[in-house]
């Protein structure tokens, strides 16, 4: 849910910058438009996904897959 809200915010920020031509300036690319890249989103997403994978791996090693041979939750 947080990723969707963040994406919506970035979308509106970019749309506003394009509408107001807020990225116009010297040295900002061939067309003069720049500063629309997302500097934090991909990094945060990568770190979050890596953390989830690591936690999943650790929990499977520590808790194990004891009786659950088919991946379902029966018997738990």
C-alpha positions in Angstrom: 0.0 0.0 0.0 2.9 2.4 0.8 4.5 1.7 -2.6 1.2 2.6 -4.3 0.9 5.9 -2.4 4.5 6.7 -3.1 4.0 6.1 -6.8 0.9 8.3 -6.9 2.9 11.1 -5.2 5.7 10.8 -7.6 3.3 10.8 -10.5 1.6 14.0 -9.3 5.0 15.6 -8.6 6.2 14.8 -12.1 3.0 15.9 -13.8 3.2 19.2 -11.9 6.8 19.8 -12.9 6.0 19.0 -16.6 2.8 21.2 -16.5 4.7 24.1 -14.9 7.9 23.4 -16.8 9.8 23.4 -13.5 12.6 21.3 -14.9 13.8 23.9 -17.4 17.4 25.0 -16.9 20.9 25.1 -18.3 22.8 21.9 -18.3 19.8 19.6 -17.6 19.9 17.5 -20.7 19.6 18.0 -24.5 16.1 19.5 -24.3 16.6 21.5 -21.1 14.3 19.3 -19.2 15.7 17.4 -16.3 15.2 16.4 -12.7 12.3 14.0 -13.2 14.1 10.9 -12.2 13.2 9.0 -9.0 16.3 8.9 -6.9 15.0 7.1 -3.8 12.1 4.8 -5.0 14.2 2.1 -6.7 16.7 1.9 -3.9 14.0 1.7 -1.2 12.2 -1.0 -3.2 15.3 -3.0 -3.6 16.3 -2.8 0.1 12.7 -3.7 1.1 12.6 -6.7 -1.3 16.0 -7.9 -0.1 14.9 -7.7 3.5 11.8 -9.7 2.8 13.7 -12.4 1.0 16.3 -12.6 3.9 13.6 -12.7 6.6 11.8 -15.4 4.6 15.0 -17.5 4.3 15.9 -17.1 8.0 12.4 -18.1 9.1 12.4 -21.2 6.9 15.8 -22.2 8.3 15.0 -21.5 11.9 11.4 -22.7 12.0 11.8 -25.2 9.2 9.1 -26.8 7.0 8.5 -29.7 9.4 5.2 -31.4 8.3 4.3 -29.1 5.5 5.5 -30.9 2.4 3.1 -29.2 0.0 3.3 -25.6 1.1 -0.2 -25.4 2.5 -1.2 -24.5 6.0 -3.2 -27.6 6.9 -2.3 -29.1 10.3 -0.9 -25.9 11.7 
